[in-house]
Amino acid sequence: MSTSQVKPIPDGMHTITPHLVCAGAADAIAFYKKAFHAVELGRVPGPEGKLLHALIRIGDSPVMLVDEFPDNNTLGPQSIKGSPVTIHLYVEDVDAVFNQAIAAGAKSRMPVTDMFWGDRYGLLEDPFGHVWSVATHVRDVGPRELQEAARKACG
């Protein structure tokens, strides 16, 4: 065993990293490449052609993936009829990325719109049941303006 110091957070990783369970993780990787220009960093094959682990990078962020393994209660959103989690993706051009994801097979849950908090923002559902909010920050909004805009939008 090496005596060198091991970093508690490996190079290239962040403190929080999404780990997506997908019915068909290899197909999900192909989708994320088309929809979000993901780069595949590695995969660990398992039994019956399933993936035990995979790692992609979207922009500067790593995303881990695994296939469903029902015997271990590892289920994706389609198997559990949805997910309360939304993955937020900031991009340079929200309209282009949103349309690219739709062309790759995502469904629009909310079209891209200018939002009161300063983002141009839309919601997508990928073919594996994961929900993505996609945004480009277009203007800075101060705390007082944000509170007033939220009150008008929600009240």
Buried (B, 14 or more C-beta within 10 A) or exposed (E): EEEEEEEEEEEEEEEEEBEBBBBBBBBBBBBBBBBBEBEBEEBEEBEEEBBEBBBBBBEEBBBBBBBBBEEEEEEBBBEEEEBEEBBEBBBEEBBEBBBBBBEBBBEBEEEBEEBBBBBBBBBBBBBBBBBBBBBBBEEEBEEEBBEEBEEEEEE
